[in-house]
Amino acid sequence: MDIAAERIERLHELARAAAAEGEPDRARYYVRLARRVAERNRLTLPRSFRRFTCDECDAYLRPGDNARVRLQDGHVVITCECGAQARYPYD
């Protein structure tokens, strides 16, 4: 694992902790920073990171707190409080 991937993992942990402490602005900052690191180093973000972040507002999603999770016809639909929706298939 290279330095950029380790930094992305660390920023993911920091974003999760900041969101749990009730500091959404700091969590959003960590998410944006991780995305910037991934872009500059041409890396894809880990699936766990992509599933828990909003593509529109960069918020770290916490189901029941700032995100709604529903199951519809073989898909998980996650709705952020900004109104953006993400759909993921499940089997």
N, C-alpha and C positions, 0 to 999 in steps of 0.2 A: 504494500500500500504506500503510495507516495504522499508527499506532504500536503498537497491540495485535498486529497481524499480524506486525510486525517482531520484537516481543518474543517471540512464540510461536516464530518461526523460530530466534531466538537461544537460547531455552531448549531447543529440540530439539537444536541443535548441542552445547550444554553437557551435556545428558543423554547424548548419544552418546559424547562424550569421557569423561565420568565412568564410564560403563559399560565403555569400553575400558580405562580405567586400573584397573579392578577395584574401583570404589567404588559398589556398587549402591544404598546408602542415599542418597548424594548424587544419583545419577541419578533415583531415585524421587522425591526432593524436587523436582527440576526438572520432572518429568512432572506432578506434582500442581500445581505453580505454573502451568504452561502451561495445564492444564485449567481452573484457576480464572480465569485471564486470559480464556480463550475464553468461559467462562460469563458473566462479568461484562459482556463486550462483545458478547455474542450472536453469536459467530463459530463456525464449524465448524473443527475441527482439520484440518490438511492430511492427505491420505490417507497419505502416507509416515509421518507421525507416528502416526496411528491404527494402522497395520499393525505398528509396532514397539513398541507399548506394551500391557501387559496391562490389561484393564478391571477385573479383580478386585483386584490388588495394586499396580497402578501401576508395575510394574517395566518398565525399558527392555529389550526383548527382543533378545538376540543369539543367532542360530541356532547351535546346537552348544555354546553356553556355558550359557545358562539357558533355552533354548527348543528344542523339537523340532519340526521341519518335515516333514510327510508329504504325499504326494499321494494323494487318494482320489476316484475317480469324478468328475473334473471340478472338484474343490475342493482348495484348499491348506488343510491343517489344522495350525494352530500351537498347540502345547501348552506352556504356561508351567510352570515348576517348581512353582508353587503348585497346579497341576492344572487351571486354567482353559483352555478351548479356544476358539479362534476359527477360523471357517471362511470362506474367501473363494473365490469362483468364479474359474476361469480358462478360457480358450478355447484 
